[in-house]
């Protein structure tokens, strides 16, 4: 079985690769953008199975299928839990929500293996499925923003809505949600991706380390070197500073 991962976040791609190796599945190739994927499919034999993220660094992965007639089965691996979930459950091998649970991954792979004898028929239907999904979801992804996040706690999943979020912060190469009840949750994303997914009317990236919602700002203080210091309701682990180059945009964002 030949396997391909399309994922713009290289750490996430490597993590998925390690999880697949535990299932004795070797990943032959990892791609990280729409452009790279289109070029690769145009010059290589298509794999049996693709693990596919939706939001890539240069666009939606649906754009790949507009250019290339893909002959592979798909398991979606994405941070999105809105709109796509119902559609993908109906039209693909499976849909895995990040962070990917190893048991769910194993179940998805088993589903694919059970379909192998009927692969020719499945491939014929995939072309229609992708077009239907693309039409259903292209507008929602362009016009909507993340409203909630799913995090893994042990063997359970917890949904955190945007109204529960006091801030996003990065630490030791990880990205976290800090909530109003003073708890931190690791998420499978980066602040760069969150900037694209969040409504800019409600959230602002004040520095390389923090993204804040407007409603969480308790106090704004004048700080050294023409910067600003933000006081949040419960987050106390580090100073939240608006970097000097962002101060003017931050003031404009405040209105």
Protein Blocks (a to p, Z undefined) as FASTA:
>chain_A
ZZddddfblklmmmmmmmmmmnopacfbdcfbfklmmmmmmmcccdfbdcddfbdfkbcf
klmmmmpccfbdcddddfbfghjlmmmmmmmmbdcdddddfklmmmmmmmmmmmmmmmmm
mmmmmmmmmmmmmmmmmmmmmmmccfbdcddehjaccdddfklpnbdcdeehiacdddfk
opacdddddfklmmmmpcfklpccfbfkbccdfklpmbdcddehhiacdddfklmkbccd
ddfklmmmmmmmnZZ
